[in-house]
Amino acid sequence: MKEDTINEVLSGVKFSLTCNLYPLVDEWECINEKPAKGKRTVYEYLSGDYRLTLSLQEIDEFVEVWHISLRRKNNSSFMIENLKIKSLVPMVGVYKVWHTSNISGADFATELRWRVDARSCANTFDPLVLMLNSDGMNSCTVGLLNQTYETKITGGMQSVKGLGYQNKMYQLNFSRFYPVGINPRFSHFEDAIYISKKREDWFDSIRRYTSFIDKKRGYKSYPVSSIAIEPLWHSWYAFLECINQEQIYKQAQLAKKLGTKTVMIDAGWNNSKDWGAVSESASISPNRETFSDFEKMVKDIKGMGMNVMLRWTPFHLSREVDKRLLAKTADGTLPYPCLRNPEVQNKIVWAAKKIFQDYEVDGLWYDTLDKINPDLVCIGGHKHNYATLGESVDEILKRIRKVVNDINPNALLMFRRSHANINNKPYLTHLWPADSPFDYDKNRREVVVMKSYSSGVLTHACCTCWSSKEEDNVVAKHLASIVLAGVPSISVDLTSIPQSHKQLIKRWFNFYHQHKEELMHGDFKPLVLNFPSAAIKIEGKEEAFVGVFDVIPGNIIFSKAFEKIYLVNCSSNILDTVLMDSFSGTFSVRIFNYMWKEASLTNLESTRGQLRIDITRNDCPYIVELKKL
């Protein structure tokens, strides 16, 4: 295939666009003239019988979108082997560069990167890169509109010939349809380049990009059911796959007493104790050796007024499909079915439907969707109804959501990161972080990132766990973190932890239940940009909540003068900050220790619209309740 390149300056950034097309393309000729006055809003190019158009959509003064339209005369079809979009951004105000995968699980790399190497697809992260100033404010955010296609994102600092470092540029490359063998066919190809130079923090920059994507896709969220915001007990960290019917039922009984209303049964319900293949956890049949009457157990737990969820790995349903439908590459057969095959797609949707019909569970927790590698292209002799993995993933998840919603409109569908991404929001109810055992700071940090694109769905804290010998004050920090991050979830053996840990769970979950509507639906913001888990703020309709974990901001600005505010201090014994807005009058100040026992009660007068908080105690964490009198 022949390639040719279009070079333009779009929104002040140098871009080059290269298309590998069949039928072949010649040199592109720009056919519309630059206007005499004002900036150019449309570029039109011809090459043979191809017409490519770049048209400008102004979101606001500093945010622009360039829409790409490519078609042939008479709408004849054509094939795209590769679409390469390269940008060169001056190193002005660029001190941090990161892709959304750089804050995930154990990864926290938001510094200025020598090299970027990331992937985006329907089953993994997003086609978005942030270039930030040293203070965490946006300098230049670049992203693409289509969230589905396989995209390789690379780049790094590039030298300008004959000049020193101060003249370097930061190059970003978005390569669509990159694996050899992907050749999607179109009669009209459309995409868009999103460019934001708006001076705002990274959180708002992602949120603005997400809003644009949601609007262009016509995204409409499902109603949030009442069971979606209930705390959850999870079996994985407590027992791994070594679970059985009696054990799960006993944990459910204890969990209910502590304020948990959902039980998530992870690996082990449908696979053996010595399982090694992921395909076992895709099975839709219970392991009858350890769950002799699985259906009765589910019914009994639900009879207690609780909800039951199951972990499932739908994309590894290899034992339920014909072996000829397994994915195959030049290196051999892969351990999962080819998702681009229509029989496989139908089988996965059928399996999801059967789980809900046969067991009457309340939800599924999807795992390992991101283990289907977008770098690998199936060359099996079976039928492919989609050219790309991303399109087939999107189709399967869309169909599952519909069939499950038809059975149970209140069903819970939780996706773990990285497949808990922007693309999949229409198909899930909750975004869930990557695994975060023990590390409640990492857990909360990833939730903060997910919050930036979570409009329309809920965030869920990863199930936190701790040793049964852990100090009470540390357990309280675990619980404070998950209560403020999203729907809280724990994964500890409730029969082995001490009574003090149980009291902590019950009391922190009681606080959550009293305020869950405000906590879950309020406006969430990180207060320390370069350390997103350090301090957070949630503004509900009537109440506000602040959690400080690593840093206590010198002042905290609210959008209005709330009459009730909770400050959760998990940082240090000293809480010294100023709450700023148009506060007036007298506020009661009640301090609770981490066991939620009241420790003191005083009054505080506002001064010049501010509330000055200066508290020193020796029992961090503690909670401060401010209430206007």
N, C-alpha and C positions, 0 to 999 in steps of 0.2 A: 504494500500500500504506500502511496505517495503522501507526504505531509507538507504542509506549508503553514506559515505562522503569521498571525495578525498581532501587531504591536501597537498599543495605544496607552495613553495616560488616562486612567479612569479615577475620578475623585482624588486627583493629585498623586496617585500611585501608578508606577509603571507596571503594566500588565502585558503578558504575551499569551496568546491563545493558539494552541496547535491541535488540529483535528486530523486523525488518521481515518480516512473515509474510504469506503468502496461503494459505488464506482469511484475511481480516483479523482483527486482534486488537483487543480492547477494553482497558480498563484492567485491570491485574493486581491481583488481590485475594489478600493473604496469608491462608491458611486455617488455619494451625496457630499456636497460641499460644506465646509465649515461656515456657520453663520457669521455675518459681518459683525454682529454685536451679540454679547451674551455667550454663555458656554454651550457647548455642543451637547445635545440630549439624545441624539440618535446617530449611530454609525451603521451604514449598510455596505455589504460587500458581496461581490459576485465572483464565482469561479466555475466556469462551465455552466451547468444548469443548476448549481447550488446558489442559494441566497442565505447569507448569515446576517442577522441584525443584532446589534447591541443597543438597547433602549434604556433610558434612565428613569428610575422611579425615586423621587426624593421623599424620604421618610420625614426628615427635618433638615435643618441647616447643615448638620454634621453627619448625617446618616443617609447613605445613598445605596441603591440597589441597581445593578446593571443586569437586565434580563437578556438572556441568550436565546435566540430563536434560529433554528437551522432547518431548512427544508429544500426540496428539489422542485423544479418546474413540474407542474401537473401533479404535485404531491406523490411522485414516484418514491418507492422505498429506497433506503440506503442503510449501510452498515457502519457503525462506529467501532473501530478497534481500540482506540484510545483517545481520550480528550485530556489535554494537559493545559492547566492554567497556572502560569507563573507570575508572581508579583515580586517587586523589589521595593522595599520600604526603607527610606533613609533612617539611619540610626540616631534619630532625634527624639528624645523622650522614650526610647525603647531600652528598658533595663530588665524587663522580665518577659519571657516568651513561654507560653504553655498551651498545650492542647488539653481537652477535658480529661484525657487519660492520665495526665500527669498528677492529678489528685485522685487517686483510687487505690484502695487497699493499703499496702505498705508503701506505695509511691507518693511522695510529696516533693515534687521538683518544679518549682515555679520561678527559678532563677533565669538569668539570661543564658539560653542554651546554645552551645556551639553548633549542635545539630538537632534537628527535629526529625523523628521517624515514628509515625503513628498510622493507625488504620481507622477507617470509618465504614460502617455498613449497617444495615437494618438490625443485625444481631450484635453490634458492638458500639463503639463511641460515635461522636458527632463530627461532622465536617466543619470544624470551627477552631481557629487559633486566635489567642489573645496576645497582643503586644502591649505591655503596660509600662508606666513610669515606675520609679522606685517606690512611690507611695501607694501602689496598687490601683492607680487610676488609669483609665484606658487611654492609650495613644493611638492604636489602630487595631481594630478587630476585623478579621476577614473570615468569611464563611460562605458556604454554598447553600442553595435552596433545597435541592433534593437530598433527603436524608437516607435514602434506600440503597443507592448504588454503592458497590465496592469502590473505595477511594483510598489511595495511598497518599499520605501527607508527609512531605519531606522538606528539608531546607536547612538554613543556617546562615551565618555571617559570610558575606561575599566581599572580596576585595575589588576595588576599582583600579584598573591597570595603571601602574605608575604612581599611585597615591598611597598615603599611609592609612592607619587604622581609623583616623577620624573621618575618613571618607567612605568607610564601609557601608554596605547596604545589607538589610536582612531579607533573604530570599525565601519565599514560601512557594511550594509546588503542590498543587492538587491534581492528582492523576486519576481520572475516572476510568472504569472498565480496565483496570491495570493488569489482572492476571492474563497471561497468554492463553488464548482459547475462548475468552469472553468476547462475543461479537453481537451485541444487541442490534436489532433492526428497527428502524423508525421510518415513518412517513413525515413526522414532524418532531424534532427534538427540542426540548425546552429545559432550561435551568437558569440559575441566576447567581451573581456574585454579590455578596453583602459586604459593605465596607462602612465601618463606623469609626469616626474620629472624635466622637462626642466625649467631652471631658466628664466622665462619670466613673464610679468604681466598677471593678470587674464583675461584681454580682449583678448590678443593674445593666451592665453591658450584655451579659449572657441573657438576662431576663428580656431585654429589648429585642435581641436576636430571636429568642424563642417566640416572642409575641408576633414577630413578622412571619416566622415559619408557620405557627399555628393558624394565623389569619389566611395565609396563602393556601394552606392545605384544607381550609374549611373545618378545622378541628372543633368538635363540640364534645365537651366532657359529659360523662354519664353522671346521674345524680349520685351523691355520696350516701351510701346506706348507713344506718345506725350502727351496724356491727363492724363497719370499716374502721372505726376509731377506738375499738376496744383493745386493751392491752393483751399481749400474747405470751404464752409459754411455749418454748421451742425445745425439741428433744435433742438436737444435734450436739451442742457442746456438752450437754449433761451426760449423754450416753453414746455418742457417735451412732453407729448402725446397730449396736447391741441392745435392741429394744424388744419388748414383748407386750402382749395384750394386757396382762395384769399390771405391769409396771406403768404403762401409759395411763390406764384408768386411775391408778392410785395418784399419779402426778396431777391428773386433771382435777381430782377431788381436792387436793391441797391447793392447787393453783386458784381454784374458784374462791376458796376461803381468803386468799390473799388479794383478791380484786382483779384477777385475770379472767377473761371471758372467752378467750380463743386458745385452742390447743393446736400447735403445728407439729405434725408427725413427719419427721425427716427420714433420711435413708434408713432402711431396715424393715419398713412395713411391706415392701414388695421385693426384697432381695435377701439372700442368705447372709449369715454373719461373716462368712469368709469371702464375701463378694469382692471381685476385682474389676469386673467390667461395668462401665457406666450403663451399658444396655440393660442391666438388671434393674436399675432404678428407673428405667423407662417403662417397665412392665406395668400393666394395669391390673394384675392379679396379686392379692396379698400372699405373703409367705405363710402358709398354713401351719408350718412347724412352730412358729412363734405367735401367730395370730390365728388361732383355730376358728374363732368366730368373729372375724373382723367386722362384719356388718353389725353384729349385736353390740360390739364395743363402741362403734361410732354412734349407734342409736342411743346407748346408755349415756354417753357423754353429752350428746345433744339433749337428752332428757333432763340433764342437770341445768339446762339453760345456757349451755356453752356452745361454741362454734368449733368445728373441726376442719382443719386444712391438711393437705398432703403435699409433700415435696414430690416433684415429677420432672423428668428430663425428656420432654417430648421429642426433641430432635435426635435422640439416640434409640428410637423405637425399632432397632434392627431385628429383634427377635420376633416381631409381629409382622414383618414384611418378607417377601420372597428374596432370597439371597441375590438374585440377579438385579435387584433394585438397590443394592448397596453402592455407595459412592466409590468411584474408582479413578485413580490417577495413574500416571506413567510409572509410579513407584509401587503400585499394587492397590488392593482393595482396602478401603477405610472402614473403621468399626462403627459406621453409622450409615443410615439410608440416604439416598440422594434426594435432597429436598426440592430439586428442580423437576422431579418426576411427579406427574399428577396422581398416580396410584399411591405414592408415599404421602402426598399432601392429604388425600382423602382419608388415608388410614390414621394419620395423626389427629385429624379433626374428629373422626369416628371414636378414637380412643378417649379423647377429652370428654366427649359427650357421654360415653359409656361409664367413665368414672363418676360423673355427677349423677347419672341415672341409677347406677347399681348401688352406690354407697351413700348417696344423698349427703355428700360432704358440702361444706360451705365455701371451699376455695382451694386453689392450687398455688403452690409456690414454685415458680419455674426456675430450673437450674440448668447450667451448662449450655445455654443457647449460644453463648459466645465461644464455645469450644469447636464449633464448626468453622474451620479456618477459611476466611475469604481469599487467602492467597492460593488455595488449591481449587482447581477446576475439574469437575467430573468429566471423564471421557468414556464412561460406560456406554454400552450399546443400547441401553434402554431409552425411552422417550424423555425429552426435556421440553417442558412447555414454557419455560422462562430462560432467557439467556444468562441472567445474573442470579447469584445466590440471594442478594438483597431483595429482589422482587419476590422470590418464592417464600422467603422468611416473612415478608410483609403480608403476603396472601394467606399463609397458614395462620398467623397470629390474628389477623382480621377475622377469618372464618371461625376460629376457636372462640373469640370474644362474642361473636353473634350467637353461636349455637349454645354457649354456656349461658348467655344472658336470656335466651329464650326459655331455658330450663329454670334458672334462678336469677332474677334481676338484681338480687342483693349479693351475688357471688363475689368472692374476693379473688383477685388475680395479682399476685405479687411477683415482680421481676427483680432479679438481683443485677447490680451493676457488673458488667458494662452493658448488658442488654436492657437495663433500665435507663433508656436513653430518650431523646426527644422524639425520635421516629415512632417509638412504641407506646407513647402515652395514650393513643386511642384504644389500645388493647389491654390496658392494665388498670388496676385500682391503686396500687402502691409502688413507689420506687424504693428499693431496698439497697443498702450499701454492700460493697464487697466484704468478705469475711473479716471480722474485727474482734476475735476473741481477746478478752482481758483489756484491750486498749480502748477505753471509752473516749479518749481524746480523738483518736483516729476515726472511730465510729461516728462521732459527732461532726468531725471535719468533713467527711464525705457527704453526710446529710446536708451540711451547709451548701456544698456545691450543687447537690441535687435540688435543693430548694430554689435555686436560681432559675430552673426550667420546669418547676413542678406545677405551674398553674393548671388547674383542672383536675389534678390527682393529689394523692396524699404521699407524704414521705413516711417511711417506717424506719425506726432505729434498728440496726442489726441486733440480734439477740445477745445481750451482754452477759458475760459470765465471770465468775471470780472463784477463788479458792474458798472452801468452807472454813478455813482458818484465817481468812482476811479480816483486817481490823474493821470495826463498824463504820468509822468515819470514811474509809475508802469505799465501802459498799454504798454509802450514802452518795458519794460522788458519782459512782456508776449510775445510780438511780436518778439523780438530778440531771445527769447528762442525757439519758434516754427520754426522760419526761419532757425536756425542753426541745429535743431534736426532732421528734416525730411521734408516731404511735409507738409506745414503749414495748419492749420485748426482752424477756430474760430467758436464759438457758442454764439453769443450775438444777441439781438433784434436790428437790424440795424435801426429801426425807433425810438428807444428811447435813444440811446447813443448820447452824445454831438458831435458837429461838430469836435472838436479837436480829439476825438477818431477815427472818420472816416478818418481824415487826416493822423493820425498815421498808420491806417491799410493800406491806399492807398500807403503811402510812403515806409513802410517796405515791402509790397508786391511788390512794384516796384523794390526795391533792390533785392528781391528774383527772380523776373522775369529776371533781368539783369544777374544773376549769377546762375540760377537754375541748369544748366547742371553740373557746377563745384561743387556746393553744394551737389547735390544728388548723383553724381557718383564719387566724390573725396574720398580719403582715410581718414577715420574718426578715431580719437583716443581720449580717455580721457587723460587729462594731470595730473590729481590728482587721483591716483588709489583708495584710500580708500574712496573718496567722488566723485563717478563717474560723478555727475552733476556739479561739482565745476568749471571745466575749460575743454574746448574741442578744438580740432584742426582738420581742414579739409584741406587736400592738394589735389587740383585739378591738371589739366594738366598745366595750366598757372598761376593760382591764388591760394592763400592760405587764410584761414579764421581761426581766433581764437576768441573764446567766453569765457570770464571770468565772473563768476557769484558769486562765494563764496570765491574763493582764486585766487590770482594773482601769478602764478609761477615766481620764481626769474629769470629763463631763459627758453626759449622755443626753442627747437631744431627742425630744418626743414631738410627734406631729400635732399633739394637742395636750391640754392639761388634764391628764387622766386623774380620776378621783380614787383609783385603787391601783397600786403598783406592787409587784413582788420582785424583790432583788434576791437572787440565789447566789451566794458567795462561796465558790469552791476554790478560790485562788489563794487567799492568805487570811490570817486572823484579822488584819486591818482592812476595813472597807471605807475608802475615802474617795468620794466622787460628788459631782454636782449634777442634779437632774434639772434640765433646762427646758422651759417653755413659759407659758403664762400662768404658772402655778400661783394660787392665792389662798390665803386663809391658813387654818391650822389642820395638821395631819396627825393622826395617831400613828405611832411607830411601835409595832409589835415585833419582837425578835423571837424566833423559834430556833432551837438547836436542831441538829440533823436528824434527831428522832421525832421531830415535830412537836416537841414539848415547849410551851411558852416559857421564855426565859426572862423577858422584861417588857414593860409597857411604858412609853413616854409620849410626849407630844412634841411636834416640830412646827415652827412658824416659817412660812415662806418669806423670802427676802428678794425683792426686785424680780419677782417671777420665777425664782429658783428655790430648789430644796437642797440644802447642803447636808450630805450624809457623811458622818465621821464616827465610825464604830470600831472599837477594838475589843476582840474577844480571844479566848484561847481554845476554842472548840470548832474551828473550821472543819467542814462547811456549816453554814447557818443561813437562815432565811429571814429577810426583813420584809414585813408587810406594812405598806404605807396606805392609809385610808383617810380621805378627807372627812373632817368632822362637820 
